[in-house]
């Protein structure tokens, strides 16, 4: 198992997954990847679609985002794809080309 320490941080960054050379994180409704030793130069992978009208109204208000939980809560990487859970949705994002699709929606 490889060990590493972060020497930098980015305000508002929410880590989602770790690869051998990359850190995958969420910030401002977008998914980024960055080298472990250079977090200040992230690469945009994709933007999460805003599916809820309330999310559109609250996209700039951090407290409201936390109340309605519009940010991703969990993520895993499987076969080169990042699966992200957000509220009742599971999104599939291809890490290499940035394609994102709704993989599953939990019925109410």
N, C-alpha and C positions, 0 to 999 in steps of 0.2 A: 504494500500500500504506500502510495506516495504522499508525503506530507509537504505542506506549503503554508505560508502565512501571507496574509494581505498586508501590504505596506502602504496602501492607499485606500481611500474610500470615496464613494460618490454619493452626495446627498440625495436621498430619495430612492436609492438603489435597493431592490428587493431580490436577493439571490434566489434562483430557482433550481439550478443544477450545476454540477461540476464535471467537466471532462478533463482528461489528462493535461491538456494545454490551455483550456478555455474555461472561463466562468460565464454561465448564462444567467442573465438577470433581467428584471422588469423595472421599467421606469417610464412614467407618463404614458401609459397605455401602449408601450412598445417593448419588444423583446430584443435584447442586445447580447452580443458576446464580446468578451475582451480577454486578452492574454492576462495571465495571473500577475505578471510583473508590470503591466501597463494598463491599469483600469481607466486611465484618463483618456484613452483613445479607443472607445468602444465602436463596434461595427453593428449597424442595425440589421437584424434578421427579418423582423416583420412587425406590423402593427396589429394589435388585437382589435377586431371590429367592435364597435359600440352597438350592441343589439337592443339595449333598453333605453327608452326615451329619458328616463330619470338620469341615466349615466351621462347622457349628452349635456344635461343641465349642470351636473356636478363635476365635470371633468377637470375643472380648475380649483376645486375646493377639497383639500386633503381630508378635513374632518368628515365631510359628507361622504367621501369615498370610503372612509373607514366604517361609517355607520351602515351603508348599504353593501359593503364588501364587494366593490366593483373590481378590486385587484385580484390577481391569481393567488390561490391559496396553496396549491401543490403542483408539482411538475415532475415528470420522469422522462428519461431518454431511453428509447427502445428502437433498435434497428435504424439509427440515424435520424429518428424523428422525435420531436419534443411534444409530449402530451401535457397540456396545461388545463387544470381545472379552475373554473371561475364560476362561482355561484352554482347554478344547475347545468352548466355547460362544460363539455370537455372538447378542447380545441387540439387539432393535430397540426404541427408546424414542421416542415422539412427544414432542418438546420442549414443545409447546403444551399438551397435556392430560395428560401423564404416563403414558399407557398403555405398558406394557412387555410384550413377548412374546419367547419364544425363537425366533429366526429360523432358526438353523442349529446343529446339533451335529455336530462332526467325529467320525466313527466311529473306534473304537479299532482 
